[in-house]
């Protein structure tokens, strides 16, 4: 969840680490800190954003060619200066940054306190650095051996970077269930939570595996060992990431940029996987396991947050087009109950980051039961990509805004292509309908662009409902999950309470809330249930609710009764979520901006949930 950046080399570390922390701030922004080595150890920490840390350190000594930095999303301990990372050992020699949770920190803390250790913060991380100090002193160990021994006692998840000022030419990193990437430069090394802070300096990286420790030396050498000291032979990978992808590109916010990127990102998600003219769709990750996919008893989709909404649409797609039973599970629930998972099941995991802790844990459980694991992720080299038997990248590019937009639609593209591919292989859709779907898929990017051209109109509607305290989103069929997603977007970035419901369920409770102050967003594009949706709108209007309707181009009936309408182009119904979600993303964005909210970094949230 938090962001880690570290550097050792010949350059000044401070500017590299600060720039890296700015790039990682989407992972957490409760506090930030940095430790630099320049003969002595200099540690600066501040509650707030990276800019607050920069302001605090402006007149401080920032010299040093080795350092570690951290931007925090608070888990153990409130956001303040004391709980900010890095944390320093009691003797002032060792400094450490940490992403994750040490679950047995209370027992360790009690034992260390009995040995005379005194703690300044409320964090589990400070306990870990004191544990390293204790082993180092007691057993007369080098820093790398002390880290190794301490991690054997630590229960939980961690990505850590640590150094000892008495060993100024060594930097240590380790991971378990939380990502850590080693960047290989020329006479310099980088460690980070992901590749975004590294790409400016090198495209050569090593993704550390669970319970691996990297020992980096200033002389240009390094080695990767397991926690049991077994030497590893890591694979160096080249990452394809451009620095301009990490900038706003003239937009006011990353979220707005990412919404407007969707015609291109949807196209990238389809590239090489579909050709309507030649009549084929081919999702690479499926091909080597097609027999098992075709013969699956059922599919279980595991995901969290926005990815869970994509999974719900996946359920509709796979049952409708491929006629395979699907269950959709919150990964956080799946892992903690005793589910029936069999060898003929397929577990499909959706995660933008590929590092979601609950989804990873659910996959590990399913792997033990012999199910086929399929991953749908954005980040190449991520933990889910490596754990699963097969999978597909969504190719959305870096998504910096915490509220997911382009990654969501790219997930839908991959799910749609998979369902069409499997439907064709299983013979559950006709050749004619198969061709219709292919042509409809290829037309989606241009139709998304057409919707984006209504930005000013959507902004006007946002201004009319910006002061609402509650909102209701209604949808049917394929667009019920879009109602959930629209409500989530509004909650995430504007802090307006919003709920998504199946339209027919409105009469079973939520209708009691409707009055002249309640905006009701109705996704009214379902041709198969059009009259039913019209009835829902009339029921809302009878109770003086404000109706914002998403309708198909040329709709006349709903325009007569709704307060506001936003038109989207017509497409095949299974693909309609790819279009109907776009105006909801823009609506939530504009409302949040008008309410003065931090759109890219909403309070209490972080982009990648790598802890429970």
KOLZAMAR-474875 format. One record per residue (C-alpha): residue number from 1; residue in three letters; chain; x, z, y. Coordinates in steps of 0.5 Angstrom, whole numbers, plus 500, padded with zeros to 3 digits. Each point is the difference from the previous one (the first is absolute). Layout:
NUM,ALA,A,X,Z,Y
...
***
This chain:
1,UNK,A,500,500,500
2,UNK,A,506,502,505
3,UNK,A,505,495,502
4,UNK,A,507,501,498
5,UNK,A,506,496,503
6,UNK,A,508,501,499
7,UNK,A,506,497,502
8,UNK,A,508,500,498
9,UNK,A,505,495,503
10,UNK,A,504,498,506
11,UNK,A,494,500,505
12,UNK,A,497,505,504
13,UNK,A,495,503,496
14,UNK,A,495,503,505
15,UNK,A,497,493,503
16,UNK,A,499,497,493
17,UNK,A,496,506,497
18,UNK,A,496,501,506
19,UNK,A,498,492,500
20,UNK,A,499,501,493
21,UNK,A,495,506,501
22,UNK,A,496,496,505
23,UNK,A,499,495,494
24,UNK,A,498,505,495
25,UNK,A,496,504,505
26,UNK,A,493,497,497
27,UNK,A,502,505,494
28,UNK,A,500,506,504
29,UNK,A,500,502,507
30,UNK,A,499,508,500
31,UNK,A,507,501,502
32,UNK,A,507,497,500
33,UNK,A,507,502,499
34,UNK,A,507,498,499
35,UNK,A,507,503,498
36,UNK,A,506,497,502
37,UNK,A,508,501,497
38,UNK,A,505,500,505
39,UNK,A,505,505,498
40,UNK,A,494,505,501
41,UNK,A,493,500,498
42,UNK,A,495,498,505
43,UNK,A,493,501,499
44,UNK,A,494,498,504
45,UNK,A,493,501,499
46,UNK,A,493,499,503
47,UNK,A,493,501,499
48,UNK,A,496,493,502
49,UNK,A,502,493,499
50,UNK,A,507,497,500
51,UNK,A,500,499,508
52,UNK,A,500,507,501
53,UNK,A,506,501,495
54,UNK,A,503,495,504
55,UNK,A,499,503,507
56,UNK,A,502,507,497
57,UNK,A,507,497,498
58,UNK,A,501,496,506
59,UNK,A,505,505,503
60,UNK,A,503,502,493
61,UNK,A,506,498,496
62,UNK,A,498,494,496
63,UNK,A,507,498,498
64,UNK,A,501,499,492
65,UNK,A,501,495,495
66,UNK,A,495,503,495
67,UNK,A,493,503,501
68,UNK,A,493,501,497
69,UNK,A,494,499,503
70,UNK,A,493,502,498
71,UNK,A,493,499,503
72,UNK,A,495,505,497
73,UNK,A,492,500,498
74,UNK,A,499,507,499
75,UNK,A,499,503,493
76,UNK,A,503,507,499
77,UNK,A,500,503,507
78,UNK,A,497,498,507
79,UNK,A,503,495,504
80,UNK,A,505,503,505
81,UNK,A,507,501,501
82,UNK,A,502,505,495
83,UNK,A,496,496,494
84,UNK,A,503,493,503
85,UNK,A,506,497,495
86,UNK,A,506,500,499
87,UNK,A,500,507,497
88,UNK,A,507,503,500
89,UNK,A,503,505,495
90,UNK,A,501,508,502
91,UNK,A,507,499,501
92,UNK,A,499,494,505
93,UNK,A,504,495,495
94,UNK,A,495,496,497
95,UNK,A,494,496,503
96,UNK,A,495,496,496
97,UNK,A,493,496,501
98,UNK,A,495,500,495
99,UNK,A,494,496,499
100,UNK,A,495,503,494
101,UNK,A,498,507,498
102,UNK,A,504,505,496
103,UNK,A,494,503,496
104,UNK,A,504,506,498
105,UNK,A,503,502,507
106,UNK,A,497,506,500
107,UNK,A,503,503,494
108,UNK,A,507,497,502
109,UNK,A,499,503,507
110,UNK,A,499,507,497
111,UNK,A,506,500,496
112,UNK,A,504,497,505
113,UNK,A,498,505,505
114,UNK,A,502,506,495
115,UNK,A,507,497,500
116,UNK,A,500,501,508
117,UNK,A,498,493,502
118,UNK,A,496,500,507
119,UNK,A,495,495,501
120,UNK,A,498,497,507
121,UNK,A,494,495,499
122,UNK,A,494,500,495
123,UNK,A,502,494,496
124,UNK,A,502,498,493
125,UNK,A,506,496,503
126,UNK,A,504,506,503
127,UNK,A,499,503,493
128,UNK,A,503,494,497
129,UNK,A,506,500,504
130,UNK,A,501,508,499
131,UNK,A,500,498,493
132,UNK,A,506,495,500
133,UNK,A,504,505,505
134,UNK,A,499,506,494
135,UNK,A,502,495,495
136,UNK,A,506,497,504
137,UNK,A,503,507,501
138,UNK,A,498,504,494
139,UNK,A,503,494,495
140,UNK,A,505,498,505
141,UNK,A,497,493,500
142,UNK,A,501,493,504
143,UNK,A,494,498,504
144,UNK,A,498,495,495
145,UNK,A,500,505,494
146,UNK,A,496,505,504
147,UNK,A,495,495,501
148,UNK,A,499,498,493
149,UNK,A,500,507,498
150,UNK,A,495,502,505
151,UNK,A,495,494,498
152,UNK,A,500,502,493
153,UNK,A,497,507,503
154,UNK,A,495,496,504
155,UNK,A,493,498,498
156,UNK,A,496,495,504
157,UNK,A,501,494,504
158,UNK,A,506,498,504
159,UNK,A,504,495,504
160,UNK,A,506,504,503
161,UNK,A,506,498,504
162,UNK,A,506,506,501
163,UNK,A,507,501,502
164,UNK,A,505,505,501
165,UNK,A,504,501,506
166,UNK,A,506,502,496
167,UNK,A,500,493,496
168,UNK,A,499,496,506
169,UNK,A,501,493,496
170,UNK,A,494,501,495
171,UNK,A,493,499,501
172,UNK,A,495,502,494
173,UNK,A,493,497,499
174,UNK,A,495,501,494
175,UNK,A,493,499,498
176,UNK,A,494,502,496
177,UNK,A,493,497,501
178,UNK,A,502,498,507
179,UNK,A,503,494,502
180,UNK,A,507,499,502
181,UNK,A,504,494,502
182,UNK,A,508,499,500
183,UNK,A,502,495,505
184,UNK,A,507,496,499
185,UNK,A,503,498,506
186,UNK,A,507,498,502
187,UNK,A,504,506,500
188,UNK,A,494,504,501
189,UNK,A,494,503,496
190,UNK,A,493,502,502
191,UNK,A,494,504,496
192,UNK,A,493,499,502
193,UNK,A,493,502,498
194,UNK,A,499,492,500
195,UNK,A,504,494,502
196,UNK,A,497,499,507
197,UNK,A,506,504,503
198,UNK,A,505,497,496
199,UNK,A,498,492,501
200,UNK,A,503,500,507
201,UNK,A,507,501,497
202,UNK,A,500,498,493
203,UNK,A,495,496,495
204,UNK,A,504,503,494
205,UNK,A,496,506,497
206,UNK,A,500,505,494
207,UNK,A,493,503,498
208,UNK,A,502,507,497
209,UNK,A,496,502,494
210,UNK,A,497,506,498
211,UNK,A,505,506,499
212,UNK,A,506,496,503
213,UNK,A,505,502,504
214,UNK,A,504,496,505
215,UNK,A,507,502,502
216,UNK,A,503,496,506
217,UNK,A,507,501,502
218,UNK,A,503,497,507
219,UNK,A,505,496,497
220,UNK,A,495,495,498
221,UNK,A,498,503,493
222,UNK,A,494,502,496
223,UNK,A,497,502,494
224,UNK,A,493,502,497
225,UNK,A,499,505,495
226,UNK,A,494,503,497
227,UNK,A,499,508,501
228,UNK,A,503,501,493
229,UNK,A,507,496,503
230,UNK,A,499,494,496
231,UNK,A,503,494,504
232,UNK,A,495,494,501
233,UNK,A,501,493,502
234,UNK,A,495,499,505
235,UNK,A,498,493,502
236,UNK,A,501,497,507
237,UNK,A,494,496,503
238,UNK,A,500,496,506
239,UNK,A,494,501,504
240,UNK,A,496,495,504
241,UNK,A,498,503,506
242,UNK,A,500,498,507
243,UNK,A,501,505,506
244,UNK,A,495,496,504
245,UNK,A,495,502,495
246,UNK,A,501,508,502
247,UNK,A,499,498,508
248,UNK,A,493,500,503
249,UNK,A,501,493,502
250,UNK,A,496,500,507
251,UNK,A,494,504,497
252,UNK,A,498,507,503
253,UNK,A,500,503,493
254,UNK,A,503,499,493
255,UNK,A,493,500,498
256,UNK,A,497,495,504
257,UNK,A,506,495,498
258,UNK,A,499,501,493
259,UNK,A,492,499,501
260,UNK,A,502,493,503
261,UNK,A,506,499,495
262,UNK,A,494,499,495
263,UNK,A,499,493,499
264,UNK,A,508,499,499
265,UNK,A,500,506,495
266,UNK,A,494,498,496
267,UNK,A,503,493,500
268,UNK,A,507,503,497
269,UNK,A,496,504,495
270,UNK,A,497,494,497
271,UNK,A,507,495,501
272,UNK,A,502,497,493
273,UNK,A,494,504,497
274,UNK,A,494,495,501
275,UNK,A,499,492,501
276,UNK,A,493,498,501
277,UNK,A,501,493,500
278,UNK,A,504,500,493
279,UNK,A,495,505,498
280,UNK,A,505,506,498
281,UNK,A,501,507,501
282,UNK,A,506,504,497
283,UNK,A,502,507,501
284,UNK,A,507,501,498
285,UNK,A,499,507,498
286,UNK,A,495,499,495
287,UNK,A,502,494,496
288,UNK,A,505,504,495
289,UNK,A,494,505,499
290,UNK,A,494,495,500
291,UNK,A,498,501,493
292,UNK,A,500,508,501
293,UNK,A,496,499,506
294,UNK,A,495,495,497
295,UNK,A,499,505,494
296,UNK,A,500,506,504
297,UNK,A,494,505,499
298,UNK,A,500,502,507
299,UNK,A,504,501,506
300,UNK,A,501,506,504
301,UNK,A,502,499,507
302,UNK,A,504,506,503
303,UNK,A,501,501,508
304,UNK,A,499,504,506
305,UNK,A,497,499,507
306,UNK,A,500,493,502
307,UNK,A,503,498,494
308,UNK,A,494,503,496
309,UNK,A,495,496,504
310,UNK,A,504,494,498
311,UNK,A,499,502,493
312,UNK,A,493,501,501
313,UNK,A,499,493,502
314,UNK,A,505,498,494
315,UNK,A,495,503,495
316,UNK,A,494,495,503
317,UNK,A,505,494,499
318,UNK,A,502,502,493
319,UNK,A,493,502,497
320,UNK,A,497,494,504
321,UNK,A,505,494,499
322,UNK,A,504,502,493
323,UNK,A,495,505,497
324,UNK,A,504,505,499
325,UNK,A,498,508,500
326,UNK,A,503,503,506
327,UNK,A,501,507,502
328,UNK,A,503,502,507
329,UNK,A,503,507,501
330,UNK,A,503,504,505
331,UNK,A,507,501,498
332,UNK,A,500,507,502
333,UNK,A,494,501,495
334,UNK,A,502,496,494
335,UNK,A,507,504,500
336,UNK,A,497,507,499
337,UNK,A,494,499,495
338,UNK,A,501,498,493
339,UNK,A,498,492,500
340,UNK,A,498,496,494
341,UNK,A,506,495,501
342,UNK,A,501,495,494
343,UNK,A,505,495,498
344,UNK,A,495,494,501
345,UNK,A,499,503,508
346,UNK,A,504,497,506
347,UNK,A,501,504,505
348,UNK,A,501,497,507
349,UNK,A,503,504,505
350,UNK,A,499,498,508
351,UNK,A,505,503,505
352,UNK,A,503,497,506
353,UNK,A,506,504,500
354,UNK,A,501,500,493
355,UNK,A,502,507,501
356,UNK,A,493,504,500
357,UNK,A,502,506,496
358,UNK,A,493,501,497
359,UNK,A,500,493,497
360,UNK,A,507,500,497
361,UNK,A,498,506,497
362,UNK,A,493,497,497
363,UNK,A,504,494,498
364,UNK,A,505,505,496
365,UNK,A,495,503,496
366,UNK,A,497,493,498
367,UNK,A,506,498,498
368,UNK,A,501,505,495
369,UNK,A,493,498,497
370,UNK,A,502,493,499
371,UNK,A,496,496,505
372,UNK,A,503,494,504
373,UNK,A,502,502,507
374,UNK,A,499,495,505
375,UNK,A,502,501,507
376,UNK,A,498,497,507
377,UNK,A,504,502,505
378,UNK,A,504,498,507
379,UNK,A,507,503,500
380,UNK,A,505,496,495
381,UNK,A,504,505,496
382,UNK,A,495,506,501
383,UNK,A,499,505,495
384,UNK,A,493,497,497
385,UNK,A,503,493,500
386,UNK,A,505,503,495
387,UNK,A,496,504,496
388,UNK,A,495,495,498
389,UNK,A,500,495,495
390,UNK,A,498,494,504
391,UNK,A,497,499,507
392,UNK,A,499,496,506
393,UNK,A,503,501,507
394,UNK,A,495,499,506
395,UNK,A,505,497,505
396,UNK,A,497,503,506
397,UNK,A,507,502,503
398,UNK,A,501,506,503
399,UNK,A,494,504,503
400,UNK,A,502,505,505
401,UNK,A,493,502,502
402,UNK,A,498,507,496
403,UNK,A,493,497,500
404,UNK,A,501,494,495
405,UNK,A,497,493,502
406,UNK,A,504,494,497
407,UNK,A,502,504,494
408,UNK,A,493,501,498
409,UNK,A,498,493,501
410,UNK,A,506,498,496
411,UNK,A,498,504,494
412,UNK,A,493,497,500
413,UNK,A,503,493,500
414,UNK,A,504,502,494
415,UNK,A,494,503,496
416,UNK,A,496,494,502
417,UNK,A,505,496,497
418,UNK,A,501,504,494
419,UNK,A,493,500,498
420,UNK,A,499,493,501
421,UNK,A,506,499,496
422,UNK,A,497,504,494
423,UNK,A,493,497,501
424,UNK,A,503,493,499
425,UNK,A,504,503,494
426,UNK,A,494,503,497
427,UNK,A,496,495,501
428,UNK,A,495,504,504
429,UNK,A,499,496,506
430,UNK,A,498,493,500
431,UNK,A,505,494,502
432,UNK,A,496,498,506
433,UNK,A,499,508,502
434,UNK,A,508,500,499
435,UNK,A,501,494,504
436,UNK,A,496,503,506
437,UNK,A,503,507,500
438,UNK,A,507,496,500
439,UNK,A,498,496,506
440,UNK,A,497,506,504
441,UNK,A,506,504,499
442,UNK,A,504,495,503
443,UNK,A,495,500,506
444,UNK,A,501,507,501
445,UNK,A,506,501,505
446,UNK,A,497,495,505
447,UNK,A,493,504,500
448,UNK,A,504,506,501
449,UNK,A,503,497,506
450,UNK,A,493,498,503
451,UNK,A,498,507,499
452,UNK,A,506,503,504
453,UNK,A,498,495,506
454,UNK,A,494,505,501
455,UNK,A,504,505,502
456,UNK,A,498,501,507
457,UNK,A,492,500,498
458,UNK,A,502,506,495
459,UNK,A,504,503,505
460,UNK,A,494,500,504
461,UNK,A,495,503,494
462,UNK,A,506,505,499
463,UNK,A,499,502,508
464,UNK,A,492,501,499
465,UNK,A,501,505,494
466,UNK,A,507,504,502
467,UNK,A,497,506,501
468,UNK,A,496,501,494
469,UNK,A,502,507,496
470,UNK,A,497,497,493
471,UNK,A,499,493,497
472,UNK,A,497,497,494
473,UNK,A,503,494,496
474,UNK,A,495,496,495
475,UNK,A,502,495,495
476,UNK,A,497,497,493
477,UNK,A,503,497,494
478,UNK,A,507,497,502
479,UNK,A,500,503,507
480,UNK,A,498,507,498
481,UNK,A,508,502,500
482,UNK,A,501,496,506
483,UNK,A,495,505,503
484,UNK,A,504,506,498
485,UNK,A,506,497,502
486,UNK,A,497,498,507
487,UNK,A,498,508,501
488,UNK,A,507,502,497
489,UNK,A,504,496,506
490,UNK,A,495,503,505
491,UNK,A,502,507,498
492,UNK,A,507,499,499
493,UNK,A,502,497,507
494,UNK,A,494,502,505
495,UNK,A,498,507,496
496,UNK,A,493,498,500
497,UNK,A,496,503,494
498,UNK,A,498,494,496
499,UNK,A,497,499,493
500,UNK,A,499,494,496
501,UNK,A,494,499,496
502,UNK,A,497,495,495
503,UNK,A,494,497,505
504,UNK,A,495,502,495
505,UNK,A,502,507,499
506,UNK,A,499,501,508
507,UNK,A,493,503,498
508,UNK,A,503,505,496
509,UNK,A,503,505,505
510,UNK,A,503,496,506
511,UNK,A,494,498,503
512,UNK,A,499,507,502
513,UNK,A,506,499,505
514,UNK,A,498,494,503
515,UNK,A,497,500,508
516,UNK,A,502,497,506
517,UNK,A,507,502,500
518,UNK,A,502,498,493
519,UNK,A,503,493,500
520,UNK,A,499,497,493
521,UNK,A,504,494,498
522,UNK,A,497,496,495
523,UNK,A,504,494,496
524,UNK,A,494,495,499
525,UNK,A,504,494,497
526,UNK,A,497,501,493
527,UNK,A,496,494,498
528,UNK,A,498,503,494
529,UNK,A,497,506,503
530,UNK,A,498,497,507
531,UNK,A,493,503,501
532,UNK,A,502,507,497
533,UNK,A,505,500,506
534,UNK,A,495,498,505
535,UNK,A,495,506,498
536,UNK,A,506,505,500
537,UNK,A,501,497,507
538,UNK,A,493,501,502
539,UNK,A,500,507,497
540,UNK,A,505,502,505
541,UNK,A,497,497,506
542,UNK,A,494,503,499
543,UNK,A,504,507,501
544,UNK,A,503,497,506
545,UNK,A,507,499,497
546,UNK,A,505,496,503
547,UNK,A,501,494,495
548,UNK,A,507,496,500
549,UNK,A,499,494,495
550,UNK,A,505,496,497
551,UNK,A,496,494,498
552,UNK,A,502,492,498
553,UNK,A,500,495,505
554,UNK,A,493,497,502
555,UNK,A,497,506,498
556,UNK,A,493,501,504
557,UNK,A,496,505,497
558,UNK,A,505,506,501
559,UNK,A,502,498,507
560,UNK,A,493,501,502
561,UNK,A,500,508,498
562,UNK,A,507,502,500
563,UNK,A,503,503,506
564,UNK,A,506,496,499
565,UNK,A,503,495,495
566,UNK,A,506,497,498
567,UNK,A,500,493,497
568,UNK,A,505,499,494
569,UNK,A,501,493,496
570,UNK,A,496,499,494
571,UNK,A,504,500,493
572,UNK,A,499,502,493
573,UNK,A,497,507,499
574,UNK,A,506,502,496
575,UNK,A,505,499,506
576,UNK,A,495,502,505
577,UNK,A,504,507,501
578,UNK,A,506,496,502
579,UNK,A,496,498,507
580,UNK,A,495,506,501
581,UNK,A,506,505,500
582,UNK,A,503,496,506
583,UNK,A,495,502,506
584,UNK,A,500,507,497
585,UNK,A,507,501,501
586,UNK,A,500,497,507
587,UNK,A,494,505,502
588,UNK,A,504,506,498
589,UNK,A,506,498,503
590,UNK,A,497,499,507
591,UNK,A,496,506,499
592,UNK,A,506,504,499
593,UNK,A,504,497,506
594,UNK,A,494,501,505
595,UNK,A,500,508,497
596,UNK,A,507,500,502
597,UNK,A,502,501,493
598,UNK,A,507,499,497
599,UNK,A,498,494,496
600,UNK,A,506,499,496
601,UNK,A,502,507,498
602,UNK,A,493,504,500
603,UNK,A,500,507,499
604,UNK,A,502,504,494
605,UNK,A,501,493,496
606,UNK,A,506,496,497
607,UNK,A,501,494,497
608,UNK,A,502,501,494
609,UNK,A,498,506,496
610,UNK,A,506,502,495
611,UNK,A,498,507,499
612,UNK,A,493,503,497
***
